[in-house]
Amino acid sequence: MKTIKIFCKECEIELTNELIESHSIWEYDLDIMPENHFFIRTQESSFKKSIIVPIDNYNLKDHHDTIRFQGCCGSSGLDGMNKLCINGHEVATEFSDCWTDCCIEFNNDKVIIKEKVNDHYEELKL
């Protein structure tokens, strides 16, 4: 199992503590994985991979554009990235509406993923 940390690609600030790989099964209206875990999702149409994490207290803040959080009771995630690093760079999308899984999906073009190898971290390419 992999252990990773995620960093902002633009300013290199740490966005998460250590996260442990999970092989969760997605179930409607349930938390998709335990805290401090991550899941690698592959888009069926493009085979593009992304890191999915549970909604938790990361080193992120909400986007100032509230339109990006549209939904009936949470964020649909359909209106663009809505999570920023603390320096204001777009890095992820929160999905938290009643019809979506509750999670945060990091944009691989906006983050650096480092895998723990022995006692140090090395960049991981998805």
Contacts in CASP RR format, 6 or more apart in sequence:
PFRMAT RR
TARGET T0000
AUTHOR 0000-0000-0000
METHOD contacts of the structure
MODEL  1
MKTIKIFCKECEIELTNELIESHSIWEYDLDIMPENHFFIRTQESSFKKS
IIVPIDNYNLKDHHDTIRFQGCCGSSGLDGMNKLCINGHEVATEFSDCWT
DCCIEFNNDKVIIKEKVNDHYEELKL
1 20 0 8 1.000
1 21 0 8 1.000
2 20 0 8 1.000
2 21 0 8 1.000
2 115 0 8 1.000
2 116 0 8 1.000
2 124 0 8 1.000
3 18 0 8 1.000
3 19 0 8 1.000
3 20 0 8 1.000
3 21 0 8 1.000
3 115 0 8 1.000
3 116 0 8 1.000
4 16 0 8 1.000
4 18 0 8 1.000
4 19 0 8 1.000
4 21 0 8 1.000
4 38 0 8 1.000
4 51 0 8 1.000
4 113 0 8 1.000
4 114 0 8 1.000
4 115 0 8 1.000
4 116 0 8 1.000
4 124 0 8 1.000
5 14 0 8 1.000
5 15 0 8 1.000
5 16 0 8 1.000
5 17 0 8 1.000
5 18 0 8 1.000
5 19 0 8 1.000
5 113 0 8 1.000
5 114 0 8 1.000
5 116 0 8 1.000
5 121 0 8 1.000
6 14 0 8 1.000
6 15 0 8 1.000
6 16 0 8 1.000
6 19 0 8 1.000
6 51 0 8 1.000
6 106 0 8 1.000
6 111 0 8 1.000
6 112 0 8 1.000
6 113 0 8 1.000
6 114 0 8 1.000
7 13 0 8 1.000
7 14 0 8 1.000
7 15 0 8 1.000
7 111 0 8 1.000
7 112 0 8 1.000
7 113 0 8 1.000
7 114 0 8 1.000
8 15 0 8 1.000
8 85 0 8 1.000
8 87 0 8 1.000
8 89 0 8 1.000
8 91 0 8 1.000
8 110 0 8 1.000
8 111 0 8 1.000
8 112 0 8 1.000
9 89 0 8 1.000
9 91 0 8 1.000
9 109 0 8 1.000
9 110 0 8 1.000
9 111 0 8 1.000
9 112 0 8 1.000
10 85 0 8 1.000
10 87 0 8 1.000
10 89 0 8 1.000
10 110 0 8 1.000
11 85 0 8 1.000
11 87 0 8 1.000
11 89 0 8 1.000
12 112 0 8 1.000
13 59 0 8 1.000
13 85 0 8 1.000
13 86 0 8 1.000
13 87 0 8 1.000
14 59 0 8 1.000
15 58 0 8 1.000
15 59 0 8 1.000
15 60 0 8 1.000
15 85 0 8 1.000
15 91 0 8 1.000
15 92 0 8 1.000
15 106 0 8 1.000
15 111 0 8 1.000
16 53 0 8 1.000
16 58 0 8 1.000
16 59 0 8 1.000
17 36 0 8 1.000
18 36 0 8 1.000
18 116 0 8 1.000
19 36 0 8 1.000
19 37 0 8 1.000
19 38 0 8 1.000
19 53 0 8 1.000
20 36 0 8 1.000
20 37 0 8 1.000
20 38 0 8 1.000
21 37 0 8 1.000
21 38 0 8 1.000
21 39 0 8 1.000
21 40 0 8 1.000
22 33 0 8 1.000
22 34 0 8 1.000
22 37 0 8 1.000
22 38 0 8 1.000
22 39 0 8 1.000
23 39 0 8 1.000
24 32 0 8 1.000
24 33 0 8 1.000
24 37 0 8 1.000
24 39 0 8 1.000
26 32 0 8 1.000
26 101 0 8 1.000
28 101 0 8 1.000
29 98 0 8 1.000
31 54 0 8 1.000
31 102 0 8 1.000
32 39 0 8 1.000
32 52 0 8 1.000
32 54 0 8 1.000
32 101 0 8 1.000
32 102 0 8 1.000
32 103 0 8 1.000
33 39 0 8 1.000
33 52 0 8 1.000
33 53 0 8 1.000
33 54 0 8 1.000
34 54 0 8 1.000
35 54 0 8 1.000
35 56 0 8 1.000
36 56 0 8 1.000
37 53 0 8 1.000
37 54 0 8 1.000
38 51 0 8 1.000
38 52 0 8 1.000
38 53 0 8 1.000
39 51 0 8 1.000
39 52 0 8 1.000
39 53 0 8 1.000
40 49 0 8 1.000
40 50 0 8 1.000
40 51 0 8 1.000
40 52 0 8 1.000
40 126 0 8 1.000
41 49 0 8 1.000
41 50 0 8 1.000
41 51 0 8 1.000
41 52 0 8 1.000
41 105 0 8 1.000
42 48 0 8 1.000
42 49 0 8 1.000
43 49 0 8 1.000
43 50 0 8 1.000
48 108 0 8 1.000
49 108 0 8 1.000
49 126 0 8 1.000
50 105 0 8 1.000
50 106 0 8 1.000
50 107 0 8 1.000
50 108 0 8 1.000
50 126 0 8 1.000
51 105 0 8 1.000
51 106 0 8 1.000
51 108 0 8 1.000
51 111 0 8 1.000
51 113 0 8 1.000
51 126 0 8 1.000
52 103 0 8 1.000
52 104 0 8 1.000
52 105 0 8 1.000
52 106 0 8 1.000
53 103 0 8 1.000
53 104 0 8 1.000
53 106 0 8 1.000
54 102 0 8 1.000
54 103 0 8 1.000
54 104 0 8 1.000
55 94 0 8 1.000
55 96 0 8 1.000
55 102 0 8 1.000
55 103 0 8 1.000
55 104 0 8 1.000
56 104 0 8 1.000
58 104 0 8 1.000
59 85 0 8 1.000
59 86 0 8 1.000
60 83 0 8 1.000
60 84 0 8 1.000
60 85 0 8 1.000
60 86 0 8 1.000
60 91 0 8 1.000
60 92 0 8 1.000
60 104 0 8 1.000
61 83 0 8 1.000
61 84 0 8 1.000
61 85 0 8 1.000
61 86 0 8 1.000
61 88 0 8 1.000
62 69 0 8 1.000
62 82 0 8 1.000
62 83 0 8 1.000
62 84 0 8 1.000
63 69 0 8 1.000
63 81 0 8 1.000
63 82 0 8 1.000
63 83 0 8 1.000
63 84 0 8 1.000
63 90 0 8 1.000
65 82 0 8 1.000
67 79 0 8 1.000
68 75 0 8 1.000
68 77 0 8 1.000
68 79 0 8 1.000
68 80 0 8 1.000
68 81 0 8 1.000
68 82 0 8 1.000
69 75 0 8 1.000
69 79 0 8 1.000
69 82 0 8 1.000
69 94 0 8 1.000
70 76 0 8 1.000
70 78 0 8 1.000
70 79 0 8 1.000
71 97 0 8 1.000
72 97 0 8 1.000
72 98 0 8 1.000
73 97 0 8 1.000
73 98 0 8 1.000
74 96 0 8 1.000
74 97 0 8 1.000
74 98 0 8 1.000
75 82 0 8 1.000
75 93 0 8 1.000
75 94 0 8 1.000
75 95 0 8 1.000
75 96 0 8 1.000
75 97 0 8 1.000
75 100 0 8 1.000
76 95 0 8 1.000
76 97 0 8 1.000
76 99 0 8 1.000
76 100 0 8 1.000
77 93 0 8 1.000
77 94 0 8 1.000
77 95 0 8 1.000
77 97 0 8 1.000
77 100 0 8 1.000
80 93 0 8 1.000
81 90 0 8 1.000
81 91 0 8 1.000
81 92 0 8 1.000
81 93 0 8 1.000
81 107 0 8 1.000
81 110 0 8 1.000
82 92 0 8 1.000
82 93 0 8 1.000
82 94 0 8 1.000
83 90 0 8 1.000
83 91 0 8 1.000
83 92 0 8 1.000
83 93 0 8 1.000
83 94 0 8 1.000
83 104 0 8 1.000
84 90 0 8 1.000
84 91 0 8 1.000
85 91 0 8 1.000
89 110 0 8 1.000
90 107 0 8 1.000
90 110 0 8 1.000
91 106 0 8 1.000
91 107 0 8 1.000
91 110 0 8 1.000
91 111 0 8 1.000
92 104 0 8 1.000
92 105 0 8 1.000
92 106 0 8 1.000
92 107 0 8 1.000
92 110 0 8 1.000
92 111 0 8 1.000
93 104 0 8 1.000
93 105 0 8 1.000
93 107 0 8 1.000
94 103 0 8 1.000
94 104 0 8 1.000
95 101 0 8 1.000
95 102 0 8 1.000
95 103 0 8 1.000
95 104 0 8 1.000
95 105 0 8 1.000
96 102 0 8 1.000
106 113 0 8 1.000
108 126 0 8 1.000
112 123 0 8 1.000
113 123 0 8 1.000
113 124 0 8 1.000
113 126 0 8 1.000
114 121 0 8 1.000
114 122 0 8 1.000
114 123 0 8 1.000
114 124 0 8 1.000
115 121 0 8 1.000
115 122 0 8 1.000
115 123 0 8 1.000
115 124 0 8 1.000
END
